[in-house]
């Protein structure tokens, strides 16, 4: 079977877009009711992701989500908003592609699975659920001024902690690329 420029026929018989022509998607998660500090951090994260050529995926609403999208747009990037409702007008003004799910908080799973890595900026319990879904699915999570965990009285270092927005973006892109190299779809072994 002949290959097209835009897609490859994969070993499972499914036609998939080539990675080389797609932007790396990184999810940015955090509270819709964020502090000024969290807003500032998220905007810097979004801006740096766009400068690095990544597409920013968020929950599409306000707070950290809006700030990350605003930062990305200021740097000429592309943003995707995975919305909890059925109305695309619910999206913040910086979302390029609004995906209406109509499934409420269950959309948190879609938000984290849409990124090759996740950056958690601050956040409340909804952010905590997104972190748990990502880690449970072996999606790398980079934490910036967010939750920390312990298991059996010991610090759990499953989440990669960052010291500032640039560090968070660098760690997310590195983790995403490493994940892509290990993916059977991209030719890796894991």
Secondary structure as the mmCIF struct_conf table of DSSP 4:
data_model
#
loop_
_struct_conf.conf_type_id
_struct_conf.id
_struct_conf.beg_label_comp_id
_struct_conf.beg_label_asym_id
_struct_conf.beg_label_seq_id
_struct_conf.end_label_comp_id
_struct_conf.end_label_asym_id
_struct_conf.end_label_seq_id
HELX_LH_PP_P HELX_LH_PP_P1 UNK A 2 UNK A 4
BEND BEND1 UNK A 5 UNK A 6
STRN STRN1 UNK A 7 UNK A 9
TURN_TY1_P TURN_TY1_P1 UNK A 11 UNK A 12
BEND BEND2 UNK A 13 UNK A 13
STRN STRN2 UNK A 15 UNK A 17
HELX_RH_3T_P HELX_RH_3T_P1 UNK A 19 UNK A 21
BEND BEND3 UNK A 22 UNK A 22
HELX_LH_PP_P HELX_LH_PP_P2 UNK A 23 UNK A 24
STRN STRN3 UNK A 25 UNK A 29
BEND BEND4 UNK A 32 UNK A 33
HELX_RH_AL_P HELX_RH_AL_P1 UNK A 36 UNK A 51
TURN_TY1_P TURN_TY1_P2 UNK A 52 UNK A 53
HELX_LH_PP_P HELX_LH_PP_P3 UNK A 54 UNK A 54
STRN STRN4 UNK A 55 UNK A 58
BEND BEND5 UNK A 60 UNK A 62
TURN_TY1_P TURN_TY1_P3 UNK A 63 UNK A 63
HELX_RH_AL_P HELX_RH_AL_P2 UNK A 64 UNK A 74
TURN_TY1_P TURN_TY1_P4 UNK A 75 UNK A 76
STRN STRN5 UNK A 79 UNK A 83
BEND BEND6 UNK A 84 UNK A 86
HELX_RH_3T_P HELX_RH_3T_P2 UNK A 88 UNK A 90
BEND BEND7 UNK A 91 UNK A 91
TURN_TY1_P TURN_TY1_P5 UNK A 93 UNK A 94
BEND BEND8 UNK A 96 UNK A 96
STRN STRN6 UNK A 97 UNK A 100
HELX_RH_3T_P HELX_RH_3T_P3 UNK A 104 UNK A 106
HELX_RH_AL_P HELX_RH_AL_P3 UNK A 107 UNK A 113
TURN_TY1_P TURN_TY1_P6 UNK A 114 UNK A 114
BEND BEND9 UNK A 115 UNK A 116
STRN STRN7 UNK A 117 UNK A 121
BEND BEND10 UNK A 122 UNK A 122
HELX_RH_AL_P HELX_RH_AL_P4 UNK A 125 UNK A 136
TURN_TY1_P TURN_TY1_P7 UNK A 137 UNK A 138
STRN STRN8 UNK A 140 UNK A 144
BEND BEND11 UNK A 145 UNK A 145
STRN STRN9 UNK A 149 UNK A 151
TURN_TY1_P TURN_TY1_P8 UNK A 152 UNK A 153
STRN STRN10 UNK A 154 UNK A 156
BEND BEND12 UNK A 159 UNK A 159
STRN STRN11 UNK A 160 UNK A 161
BEND BEND13 UNK A 163 UNK A 164
HELX_RH_AL_P HELX_RH_AL_P5 UNK A 165 UNK A 182
TURN_TY1_P TURN_TY1_P9 UNK A 184 UNK A 187
#
